Amino acid sequence: MKKVFVSGCYDLLHSGHVEFFRQASQYGELYVGIGSDSTILEYKHHKTFYPEQERLFMVKSIRYVKDAFINAGSGIMDFVPTVEFLHPDVFVVNEDGSSDTKRKFCEEHGIEYVVLERTPAEGLTARSSTDIKNGTCALPTRLDLAGTWIDQPYVSCYAPGWAITMSLIPTFEVRERCGLSTSTRNMIKKIWPVKLPDMDPEILSKLVFCFENDPERNDGIVSGAQDAIGICIPGLCRHYYNNRFWPEKFERCDDEATLSWLEEHLCMIAMEPRRPGCSVVEGKDITEVKVKALAQAADDCWQAILAKDYEAFARAYKASFDAQVSMFPAMIQGCVQGYIDKYSALPDVKAWKMPGAGGGGYLALVVDDVKNFAEAHPEAITLTIRRK
């Protein structure tokens, strides 16, 4: 019988993990690699809820599992020593955990690579560790569409312009250090652990911005306002920056047809998280010409969205990303260019960019039809815009 291998943290063990083990075990005898306490602390920047020996005991006790081990490696590839010891025939991952690095590793070692869609057991509600940690997981996240970096005065001092964000319902696991404002979202959890309060969204976003940027903070870094705004203001929003940290004005779009149209053309691909110590501002080259190109692309993007002009939207979306990279070339360091090369070559992908500052995380794609694209590429993450 074939040896099948899966790897993960399996902290806060839940029915989703058990169903994943059940599905993986259909390919052969199942062996599980478990992230060590030290690896999780280094990679996810938090301590485990259950220590590694307790997690090992629980995983071994599941009837679908032949045996389990604590991975001896570190980082996202901590399973390498376990694989080299075990020599599995099949490596199974869920769609959120798939990466080109893992796929290439399996190819080099002659291991079949299988990606499973994350589905709950029949009759059960979908579960994830993030859902459990977040209570009802009601805190939104945000996707920045265009004008990224204009919310920093050292950029908008060259030319004013709009940033465009949309608030997302977290229907997927919001991974840390991946460009979806998790640092701001984590600050919000300190005040409102489960959901945002019912109050004016613009006032709420300014409260969050001020709370995150504590005047006692001594690292000299001010988080951009678009993070708080994108999380707190529902629907689609653009905000105008002119050499100040807080925008001069806002414009919002809550039109259902427009939001549904965006959901039909936007999806994300999970890449590797931004590496600790990675600096995307090294080698920056900010000029008036480049900032004006960024501002123009953001304005073009907004007009194309309101007109539901797909071709114009794709052009402006890509132009905004190109303007970002021209100023901050380190955004595409690490694994990023490989993902761009892979997905930009697909005929139904018309534009691409990274949420946030780059260096890893997610690749947000403009595609002809999200439903068709996701069927052909199960690793694609579909998006749900928060309406209220």
C-alpha positions in Angstrom: 0.0 0.0 0.0 1.2 3.5 -0.8 2.5 5.8 1.9 0.7 9.1 2.1 2.0 12.1 3.9 0.4 15.3 5.2 1.9 18.1 7.3 0.6 20.9 9.4 0.3 22.5 12.9 -2.9 20.8 14.0 -3.2 23.1 16.9 -6.9 23.4 18.1 -7.7 20.1 16.4 -11.2 20.2 14.9 -13.5 18.3 12.5 -11.9 20.0 9.4 -8.6 18.3 10.3 -10.2 14.9 10.8 -12.1 15.2 7.4 -8.8 16.2 5.7 -7.1 13.1 7.2 -10.0 10.9 6.1 -9.8 12.2 2.5 -6.0 11.9 2.4 -6.1 8.3 3.8 -8.1 7.3 0.7 -4.7 7.5 -1.2 -3.0 5.0 1.1 -1.7 4.6 4.6 -1.6 8.1 6.2 1.4 9.5 8.0 1.3 13.0 9.5 4.1 15.5 10.2 3.3 18.0 12.9 4.9 21.4 13.3 7.0 21.7 16.5 6.3 24.4 19.1 9.4 26.3 18.1 8.5 26.2 14.4 5.0 27.5 15.0 6.4 30.3 17.2 8.9 31.3 14.5 6.5 30.9 11.5 3.2 32.1 12.9 4.5 34.4 15.6 2.4 33.0 18.4 2.6 30.2 20.9 0.6 27.0 20.4 -2.6 26.4 22.3 -1.5 22.7 22.9 2.2 21.7 23.2 3.6 19.4 20.5 3.5 16.2 22.5 -0.2 16.7 23.2 -0.9 17.5 19.6 1.1 14.4 18.6 -1.0 12.2 21.0 -4.3 13.6 19.6 -3.3 13.1 15.9 -2.1 9.6 16.5 -5.4 8.7 18.1 -7.4 9.5 15.0 -8.3 6.2 13.2 -7.4 7.4 9.7 -3.8 8.0 10.8 -1.2 5.2 10.6 1.5 7.2 12.5 2.6 10.7 13.2 5.8 12.6 13.9 7.0 16.0 15.1 8.7 17.6 12.2 12.4 18.2 12.9 12.8 21.0 10.3 11.8 24.7 10.5 9.8 27.2 8.6 7.3 26.5 5.9 9.3 23.4 4.8 9.7 21.9 8.3 8.5 18.6 7.0 11.6 17.9 4.8 13.5 15.7 7.4 10.3 13.7 8.0 9.8 13.1 4.3 13.4 12.1 3.8 13.0 9.6 6.6 9.6 8.3 5.6 9.9 8.2 1.8 6.2 8.7 1.1 4.6 8.0 -2.3 2.0 10.8 -2.1 2.1 14.2 -0.5 -1.4 15.7 0.2 -2.1 19.3 0.9 -5.3 21.4 1.1 -5.8 24.2 -1.3 -4.8 26.9 1.3 -1.5 25.1 2.0 -0.4 24.5 -1.5 2.6 26.2 -2.9 5.0 26.0 -5.8 7.8 25.3 -3.4 6.1 22.2 -2.1 5.1 21.1 -5.6 8.7 21.5 -6.8 10.0 19.6 -3.8 7.7 16.7 -4.5 8.7 16.7 -8.2 12.4 16.5 -7.3 11.8 13.6 -4.9 9.4 11.6 -7.2 6.5 12.1 -4.9 2.9 12.5 -6.2 1.5 15.9 -5.2 -2.2 16.1 -4.5 -4.2 19.2 -3.7 -7.6 18.7 -1.9 -10.4 21.3 -1.8 -11.2 22.3 1.8 -14.6 20.7 2.4 -16.4 19.8 5.6 -17.6 16.3 6.4 -21.2 15.6 5.3 -23.7 17.3 7.5 -21.1 19.4 9.4 -20.2 23.1 9.3 -16.8 24.1 7.8 -14.2 24.6 10.5 -10.8 26.2 10.6 -8.4 27.0 13.4 -8.7 30.6 12.5 -12.5 30.5 13.0 -12.1 29.0 16.4 -9.5 31.5 17.5 -11.6 34.4 16.2 -14.8 33.2 17.8 -17.3 33.8 15.0 -14.5 35.1 12.7 -16.6 38.2 12.0 -13.8 40.7 11.8 -13.4 41.7 8.2 -10.1 42.1 6.3 -9.4 44.2 3.3 -8.1 44.1 -0.3 -6.4 47.1 -1.7 -7.2 47.5 -5.4 -5.1 50.4 -6.6 -3.1 53.4 -5.3 -1.2 51.3 -2.7 1.5 53.4 -1.0 -0.2 56.7 -1.7 -1.4 56.7 1.9 2.2 57.4 3.0 3.1 61.1 3.0 6.6 60.3 1.7 4.8 59.2 -1.4 1.8 61.6 -1.7 4.2 64.6 -1.1 5.2 64.1 -4.8 1.6 64.1 -6.0 -1.8 63.6 -4.4 -4.1 60.7 -5.3 -6.6 58.1 -4.4 -6.2 54.6 -2.8 -9.0 52.1 -3.5 -9.9 49.4 -0.9 -12.7 46.9 -0.4 -13.7 45.3 2.8 -13.8 41.5 2.7 -15.8 38.9 4.7 -13.1 36.4 5.9 -14.6 33.3 4.1 -11.0 31.9 3.9 -8.2 31.6 6.5 -6.6 35.1 6.8 -2.9 34.2 7.0 -0.4 36.4 8.8 2.2 38.6 7.0 0.4 38.2 3.7 -0.8 41.7 2.8 -4.3 41.6 4.1 -3.8 44.1 7.0 -3.5 41.4 9.6 -1.4 43.6 11.9 -4.3 46.2 11.9 -6.8 43.4 12.3 -4.9 42.0 15.2 -4.9 45.5 16.8 -8.7 45.6 16.4 -9.0 42.3 18.2 -7.5 43.8 21.3 -10.5 46.2 21.6 -13.3 44.2 19.8 -12.3 40.5 19.7 -15.3 39.2 17.8 -16.8 41.9 15.6 -16.7 45.6 14.8 -19.0 47.9 16.8 -22.0 49.4 15.1 -20.9 53.0 14.5 -20.1 55.4 11.7 -17.4 53.5 9.6 -15.3 56.6 8.9 -15.1 57.5 12.6 -14.4 53.8 13.4 -11.6 53.6 10.9 -9.9 56.7 12.4 -10.2 55.3 15.9 -8.5 52.2 14.7 -5.8 54.1 12.9 -5.1 56.2 16.0 -5.0 53.2 18.2 -2.6 51.3 16.0 -0.3 54.3 15.7 0.2 54.9 19.4 2.1 58.1 19.9 4.4 56.2 22.3 5.5 54.0 19.4 9.2 54.5 19.0 10.1 52.5 15.8 9.3 55.5 13.6 6.8 53.6 11.5 3.3 54.8 10.9 0.9 52.2 9.5 -1.0 53.5 6.4 -4.5 54.7 6.9 -5.8 52.5 4.1 -5.5 49.4 6.3 -7.9 50.7 8.9 -10.2 52.2 6.3 -10.3 49.1 4.2 -11.3 46.9 7.2 -13.8 49.3 8.7 -15.6 50.8 5.8 -17.8 48.3 4.0 -18.2 47.9 0.3 -15.8 49.6 -2.1 -14.2 52.8 -1.0 -11.6 55.3 -2.3 -9.8 57.8 -0.1 -7.7 60.8 -1.2 -4.2 61.5 0.2 -2.3 64.8 -0.1 0.9 64.8 1.9 -0.9 63.8 5.1 -1.5 60.5 6.9 -5.3 60.8 7.0 -7.2 61.2 3.7 -8.9 64.5 2.8 -12.0 62.9 1.4 -13.8 59.6 0.8 -16.0 58.2 -1.9 -17.9 55.0 -1.5 -19.7 52.5 -3.7 -22.3 50.2 -2.3 -24.1 49.4 -5.5 -24.9 45.7 -5.5 -24.4 45.2 -9.3 -21.0 46.8 -9.1 -19.9 44.7 -6.1 -21.2 41.5 -7.6 -19.3 42.4 -10.8 -16.1 42.7 -8.9 -16.6 39.4 -7.2 -17.0 37.8 -10.6 -13.6 39.1 -11.7 -11.3 39.0 -8.6 -9.7 36.1 -6.8 -6.5 35.4 -4.9 -3.7 32.8 -4.9 -1.9 32.1 -1.7 1.9 32.5 -1.9 4.5 32.1 0.8 4.2 34.7 3.6 6.6 37.6 3.7 9.8 36.5 5.3 10.8 37.8 8.7 13.2 40.7 8.3 12.1 41.3 4.7 12.2 45.0 3.8 10.2 46.0 0.8 11.3 49.7 1.0 15.0 48.9 0.4 16.1 50.3 -2.9 12.9 52.5 -3.3 12.9 55.1 -6.1 10.1 57.5 -5.6 9.7 60.3 -8.1 7.0 62.7 -9.2 6.5 61.0 -12.5 6.1 57.6 -10.8 3.7 58.8 -8.1 1.6 60.6 -10.8 1.4 57.3 -12.7 0.2 55.6 -9.5 -2.4 58.2 -8.9 -3.6 58.1 -12.5 -3.9 54.3 -12.5 -6.0 54.4 -9.3 -8.4 57.0 -10.8 -8.7 55.0 -14.0 -9.4 51.9 -12.0 -12.2 53.6 -10.1 -13.9 54.8 -13.2 -13.5 51.4 -14.9 -15.1 49.7 -11.9 -18.1 52.1 -11.9 -18.6 51.6 -15.6 -18.1 47.8 -15.2 -15.6 48.0 -18.0 -13.6 44.8 -17.7 -10.8 45.5 -20.1 -10.2 49.0 -18.7 -10.3 47.7 -15.2 -7.7 45.1 -16.0 -5.4 47.7 -17.6 -5.7 50.1 -14.7 -5.3 47.4 -12.1 -2.0 46.2 -13.7 -0.8 49.8 -14.3 -1.3 50.5 -10.6 0.8 47.5 -9.6 3.5 48.4 -12.2 3.6 51.9 -10.7 4.1 50.4 -7.2 6.9 48.1 -8.3 8.7 50.9 -10.2 8.9 52.7 -6.8 9.4 49.7 -4.6 11.1 47.0 -6.7 11.8 44.9 -3.6 8.0 44.1 -3.5 8.6 41.2 -5.9 11.5 39.6 -4.1 11.5 36.0 -2.9 8.8 33.7 -4.4 6.7 36.5 -5.9 8.1 36.6 -9.4 7.7 32.9 -9.9 3.9 33.1 -9.1 3.5 36.1 -11.4 5.2 34.3 -14.2 3.0 31.2 -13.7 -0.4 32.9 -13.5 0.2 35.8 -15.9 0.8 33.2 -18.6 -2.8 31.9 -18.3 -5.1 33.2 -21.0 -8.0 34.0 -18.6 -5.8 36.1 -16.3 -5.8 39.7 -17.4 -4.0 41.5 -14.5 -2.3 40.8 -11.2 -1.0 42.5 -8.1 -0.2 41.8 -4.5 -2.3 43.1 -1.6 -0.3 45.2 0.8 3.5 45.9 0.6 4.5 42.7 -1.1 7.4 40.4 -0.5 5.0 37.4 -0.4 1.5 36.7 0.8 -1.3 36.6 -1.9 -1.4 37.3 -5.6 -4.7 39.0 -6.4 -5.8 38.3 -10.0 -8.3 39.8 -12.4 -9.8 37.0 -14.4 -12.4 36.5 -17.1 -14.8 34.6 -14.8 -14.0 33.6 -11.2 -16.3 30.6 -11.1 -14.7 29.0 -14.2 -11.2 29.9 -13.1 -11.7 28.4 -9.6 -13.0 25.2 -11.2 -9.9 24.9 -13.3 -7.6 26.1 -10.5 -8.8 24.8 -7.1 -6.1 26.8 -5.3 -7.9 30.0 -6.2 -9.6 31.8 -3.3 -12.9 33.4 -4.2 -13.8 36.7 -2.5 -16.9 38.0 -0.8 -17.2 41.8 -0.3 -18.8 43.0 2.9 -22.0 44.8 2.2 -22.6 46.3 5.6 
